[in-house]
Amino acid sequence: MVEGAVLGLYRFSRYKTEGDNLKEVERLTILAADHRRLRVLREAVRRGRILAEATNAARDLVNEPGNTLTPTELARRARGMARAAGVRCTVLAPAALRRLGMGGLLGVARGSQEPPRLIVLEYRGGRARPHLGLVGKGITFDSGGISIKPAENMEAMKGDMAGGAAAIAALCAIARLGLPLRVTAIVPATENLPSGSALKPGDILRAMSGKTIEVISTDAEGRLILADALYYARSRKVTHLVDAATLTGGCTVALGTINTGAFAGDQALLDRVLAAGRSAGEKIWSMPMDAEYGELIKSDVAEIKNTGGRKGGAVTAAKFLQHFVGDTPWVHLDIAGTSEADKERGYQPKGATGVMVRTFTHLAMELLSKEDGRSPSAFR
């Protein structure tokens, strides 16, 4: 009840000088039929509020215009959210990215005057394992670069950092809940714009892993920055790795705006992610990852290319990412269709959904239940 009320009352009106004449709900009172369960009820209220407030925080970030929410501003807001949740935030600037060899992130950033950032949030909940890694795509505006997008609906590309927003907000929710595990969230943040210095089709980049990538389309930029972020997550010794990204239009064609597409390198972790989505009320559908799809992204001049064409585009994007996760259990979540609602639906107003914040948080509970042998409900 609390989660639904806080989510349903959300409005993004920061840039409106006049209100929308909606009446505000000032107070919600919940009556306990049995006073002996009052402590349980209070804890449920606390958890529902934390989950909903974190989702709304992600919605706020995604709804922000691109001229306000630059990579630098996203990093600044992540610092503020981390400070409020009591977690550590580190932001890496271009000099540090060059030392790490993050050619994917730096390559995409070449077309913009805004410097890129790698945002790293760390929560240590009292034990070393499990160590959950959350990676989120942080393109604060995506024009497509040299492979420029059509003008129609390009304004929606301010939300191409929805995966990054989910990762940041979820880690803060996990910290506020005090869940006893370790979580690291990593968000590569940049703009993707055309200019005289921008990445060009036919260019070859070297990712942090050392793997070379032929750029076929500069509009397939999300996987380039995620390649570096996923490999960096591996260097932080995460035991489970999940990424969320508004990655492909192909996933939206396949699943519409109802289901998030899940692409797994590990069936056991996929089962946990699907269970977490059911608990959170966020629909996720498992997609194929057959080895044959990998043939479509083989390059004649580099080790891989960044797109295999329109056929199976959502799958080949996931196969590309798989090159950078090694043997770490990993699931990729394509939220291109579910990160934004085109009209109001129940507790979801039009605009950013904050999708995957609650799934990520419930996933932390699922992983704890696996380690402790208890039901996930024990952590809720």
N, C-alpha and C positions, 0 to 999 in steps of 0.2 A: 504493500500500500504506500509506504513512504517513498520507495524507489519510483513507483509510477507517478506519484504526485509531484515529486521534484523534477522528474523528466518532463512531465506533461505541462508544467507551468513555465518551462524555459522559453524565453524569447530573446532574440538578438536585436536590440534596438539602440545600440550605442551611437549610431550615426543618424538617428531620427531626432529632429528638433521638436516634433510634436508626437505625443503618444498615439497608440492605436485604439484608444478608448476601451481596452479590455479591462475588466474588473480583476483585481488581484486577490488571490486567496492569501490571507494574512496568517491564518493559523489552522493547523490540522490536529484534531484531538482524537486519540485512539484510546478506547476504553478496554481495560483488561477485565475479562469475565471472572478470572481466577487470580486473586492477588498473589498467590503462591508462585505464579509464573511471571510476575512483574519483571524480575531480573532478566529473564529470557527475552521478554518483549522489548525491554530497553536496549538490549544488545542487538536485537533484530532491527530496531529503529536506527541505531547507530550505523550498522552495516549498510542498510538500504540507503541512508543518506550519503555515506561515503561513496558508494558505487555510483549513485546518481550525480552527485556533485563532480566526481571525476569525469563522468561522461559529458556533463555540461561544460566542464573546462576544456575538453577536447573540441566540443562543438564551437566554443568561442574562438579557439585558434583557427579552426577550419573556415569559419564564417568571416574572419578578418580579411580585408582587401590586401592585395599584394603590395600596394605602395606603403602600407603600414607594417605588415608582417613580412619583413625581409629576413634573410637567414640570420643576420645579426640580432634582430628583434625577437625571432623565434628562440634563439639561444638565451637572450635576456629573460624572456618569460619563463623558459624552462628552469633557469636559475632561481627565479622567484618561487615557482611551484615546488622545486626541490627544497628550498630553504624552509618553506611552510610545512613540508612533510618530514623534514629532518633527515634528508638524504643528501649525498654528495653529488655535485654537478661539476663536470670538467668540460671546458669548451676548447677544442683545438682549432687554431687559425691556420691560414695557408702555409706558413713556414713549417709548422709541425706536420701538416699533411704531406708536404713535399719530402720531409725527412722519412716519413713512413712509406713513401712511394705510392700514394693513393692516386694513381693516374686516372682512374675512372671518375672520381669526384672532381678532381682538378680539371679534367678534360671537359666535363659538362659545364663547369663554372666559367670557362674561358670567354663565353659570349656575353657575360654580365659584368657590370661595373660593381655589383655587390659581391663582396668576398664570401667564399663558402665557409661553412662551419661544420665541425663534427661534434655533436652534442652527446655526452656520455653521462648517464645518471647511474649511481650505484647505491643499492640498498643491501645491507648485511643484517639479516634477521636472526642471527644467532647460531647458524650452522653453515658448514661449507657446502653440503649437498642437500637437496638438489640446487644447482646454480642455473637459473632460468635466464636465457638471453632473449631480449625483445628488440627487434630491429624494425624501424619504421622509415619509409620513404619520406624525405623532407623537401620536395621541390616546391618552393613557396610561390612560384608562378611558372607555368609551362606553356610557352608559345610554340613549342616544337623545335625551336632553334632554326637552323638553315632549312630543315625539312618542315617548314612552317605549317601550322594547323590552319584549317579554314576559319574565317573570322566568326562565323556563326557559333554561338555558345562558348567562345573562347574565354569569356569572363569567368566561367566555372572553373577554369584552370588555376584559380587562386587556391582551390582546395586540393591541389596535388600533393599536399603534405599531410593528408588525413592519417596515413599510417604512422607518421612521425608523431602526430598529436596523440594518437591512441597509445603509443608506446610510452610517451612521457607521462600522460595522465594515469595510465594503468600502474606504472611503477609507484607513483605517488599514492594511489589508492591502496596498493599492497602494503606500503610503508605505514599508512594511517591505520590500516587494519591490524598491523603488528604481526603479520604472518611470519612464522619462523623458517625462512629460507633466504637464499641469496638471489638477488635479481639485478641484472645489468641491462639498461636500455640504451640503445645506440641509434642516433638519428643523423644521417648525412644530410646537410641542408644547403641548398643552392637554388638559384634561378636557372631556367633554361631559355636563353634568348639568342636571337641572331645578331651578329655584329661582324666587323672586319676581323676580329680575333676568335670568332666562334669555331667550335668543332665542326668539321665538314664531313659529308659522306665520303667514304674511302680512306679516312684517317685511320691510323692504328694506334691504340692506346695500350699501355702496360699497366695492369692492375696491381694492387698491393701484393697479391699472391705471386706475381711474376708472370702470370698468364697474359698473352697478347690477345687483343680484341680488335677485329675489323669493324669499323662503324659503317653500317649500311644505311641506317636512318638515325638522324640526330633526335628524332621524336621517340626513339626507344632509349631514352636517357635514364629512366628510373632504374633499370637493371644495371646500368654502368655504375651508379653511385652505390647501389645495394651490394654490388660485387665487393667493393672495398669494405663496406660496413660489415657484411657477413664474415669476411675473412678476419677483420679486426675483432669481431666478437669471438671467433675461435681462439684468437691470441689471448683473450681474457679467460680462457679455460671454462667456458659455459658447458654444462652437461646436457642442456636441452635448448634448442634454438628455434624461434618462431619469428617470422617477419610478416608485416602487414603493409600492403602497398596498393595504391590506385594505379595498377600496373598496365592493364591492357583493356582496350575496347572490346577485344575478342571475348573476354570473360563476361562482359555485360551483354554481348550478343547471345552467348550461350545460356546465361542464367538470369538475365534481366536484372531488376533491382531488388529481388527478393532474397536470393542466396549469395553468400560469399563463396568464392571458389577456393577449395583447399587442395594443395599439391604437396604430396608427402614424399620425403626420403626415408621415413621411418613409420611403419604401420602402428607400432605401439603408441608413439607420440601422437599420431593422427587420431587414434581412438580417444586419447585424452582431450585433444582439442575439440573434437566433435561433442564429447560429453560436456565439456566446459561451455560450448556454444548453446547446448540444450538447456543447461542450468541458467545461463544468462538470458535466454530468450532471443538469441541471435542465430539465424539460420545459416548453416554452412553445408556445402555439398562437396563431396570428394570427387576429384577429377583425375583422369588417367595420367600416368607418368611413364609410359612404355619407352624402352630404350630406343626404339626406332625413331621417336620424335627428335632425339639428339642428332640424328643425321642431318636434319634440316638446318642446323646452325654451325655446321662445319665450314670453315673458311679455306679458300685457296691460298691466301697470303698471310694468315695469322692462325692462331690455334682455334679460335671460335669467332663467330660474327654475332652482332647484337640483335639480329632479327632473322627469322627464317621465312618471312613472308606471311600472308594472310591466313593460310591454312594452318589450323591448330595454333594460332598465335599466342593464346594464353598458356598453352602447354609448353611451347618452345621457349617462352619467356621464363617459365619455371625451370626448364631444363638448363637454361643459361645460368640461372642462379645456383643450381645444384653443383656447378663446377667449383664453387667457392666455399662450400660448407664441409668438404671432406667427409669424414665418417661420423661427424656430430649428428645426433638425431635432430631432424629439421622438418618443419612444415612451413610452406609459403601460403599466405592468405591474400588472394586478389580481391580487394574491396572496391574496385572501380565502379561497380554497379550499386553498392550498398552504402557508400560513404555519404551520400546526399539523397534527400527525399525531395521529389518534385512537387509534392503536395502534402498537406497535413494528414497523418494517419494516427489516430489515437493519441498516445503519449509522445508521438514524434511530430514536431512542427515541421513546416517546410524549411529545407536547408540542411545543414550538416547534421549527421546522425550521431557522431561519436562512436560509430561501430567499432567493435573489438576491444574497447576499454574494459567492458564487463567480462567478455570472454577471456581476455588475458588474465584478469584478476581471478576468475573462477579456475583457470588453468593452473595458477599457482596453488590453489586449494587441491586440485586433482593430483598434482605432483606430490604434495605433502601426504595425501592419503596413500599414495603408492609407497612412499618411504616408510610411513608409520603403520600401514596395515589397517588404518581406520577409514571409515566412510568419509567422502568429501564433505558431507553435511557436518562433520565434527568441527570443521574449520569455518563454517558459515554462521 
